[in-house]
Amino acid sequence: MVELIKKKRDGHILTSDDIQSIISGYISGVIPDYQIAAWLMAVYFQGMNDDETAALTDAMMRSGDMIDLSDIPGIKVDKHSTGGVGDKTTLILAPLVAAAGVPVAKMSGRGLGHTGGTLDKFESIPGFQVDMTADAFIDKVKSHGIAICSQNTKLVPADKKLYALRDVTGTVDNISLIASSVMSKKLACGADAIVIDLKVGDGAFIKNIIDAEKLAHIMISTAQKMNRKLIAVITGMEEPLGLAVGNALEVKEAIDTLKGKGPEDLTNLCLELGSHMLTLAGRTQSHEEGIDLLKSLIENGQAYEKFIELCASQGGDIEVAKNMDLLPKASLTFEYKSKKEGYISHLSAMDIGLASVRLGAGRETKESPIDHSAGIVLTKKVGAWIQEGDTLAILHANESSFFAKAESYMDLAYTFSKTKPIKEPLIFKTIQ
């Protein structure tokens, strides 16, 4: 291992056998944390080429269980978001794409820090079960064309160990390490093709488009080397997506969107990502055809009916999905009012996300409890003219002391100007 650390430290290329021995040695306990930490820092400074990144992805993917979806007919397309605030796209996309006849076998995670987790949102619906065996997961996809489950703890154990170490050694933000982390999990879940929603901006892990493009290209190269197809869509996360931030509040907004009554930005993003999923699956021949098909499934109610079917198949209370007033509801609300006048020129997704955590909607650590009813509903976003005293958002919580904690972040979230700002596009570019 010392020789492999030196090899990468000095800028040399590691072979696939080198990388396999590092990962297998780390998982087995033969190679200690301090040597892996030194190797990670060498990778951080020297980088990896496309072949090394693909080899690392492959070694991590094979470090634990792998889900075999071959029994499910058709091309299985997965979607992954790099994380954001108010990002409830999976709740909409999964039933929408499944309603088009493309099987959706989705393994998702929980929220941590300022970003929300898909599983936490689905669990706002009483009874909704996300823990199941691989066989039960596949059977549900065969029967209903859709299933959502938590990631098997035995999937990609190398990523869990490596990420925990990267987090405490300052080696998180390296393009190859990020790409192999995301790709190993997606490929271990059995996807034939993947659509990646690469978030860029204040509330995202990636802060600029140049880095997003680098990550997109290396993910595409890695997918190609592993005989998979991948499309990356670079999208904005300067301000939250949609208006709702918080678990049950986002479920309500997702259902509204499936009924054709959702916010414009959220609806457009789901149509964009969903159309790419349909194209990769061979369901449609062009992007425009995909968008038209998805719009028709929203208009004729089939997308919403598939959401109801998903809830029923996983034990969720479908009466709650049909009557959103039955969703968990906070006992207290607070109108957050503007202290200034002007156009909203910036709305920090990061600060809104942190405010929602203070209200109880998110986790500060993996063990933190979560309040499904807590969160924020924005009433104004970037570009709106605001008078002092206008309501900018409604905060939802079950303890009044939480409002003061959240308000300090809300104050930081808004920037005002006297001239109307030029709003950035939601979708920057698509790379394939």
Buried (B, 14 or more C-beta within 10 A) or exposed (E): BEEBBEBBBEEEEBBBEBBBBBBBBBBEEEBEEEBBBBBBBBBBEBBBEBBBBBBBBBBBBBBBBBBEBEEBEBBBBBBBBBBBBBBBBBBBBBBBBBBBEBBBBBBBBBBBBBBBBBBBBBBBBBEBBBEBEBEBBBBBBBEBBBBBBBBBEEBBBBBBBBBEBBEEBEBBEBBBBBBBBBBBBBBBBBBBBBBBBBBBBBBBBBEEBEBBBBBBBBBBBBBEBBEBBBBBBBBBBBBBBBBBBBBBBBBBBBBBBBBBEBBEBBBBBBBBBBBBBBBBBEBBEEBEBBBBBBBEBBEEBBBBBBBBBBBBBBBBBBEBBEEBEBBBBBEBEBEBBBEBEBBBBBBBBBBBBBBBBBBBBBBEEEEEEBBBBBBBBBEBBBBBEBEEEBEBBBBBBBBEEBBEBBBEBBEBBBBBEEEBBEEEEBBBBBBE
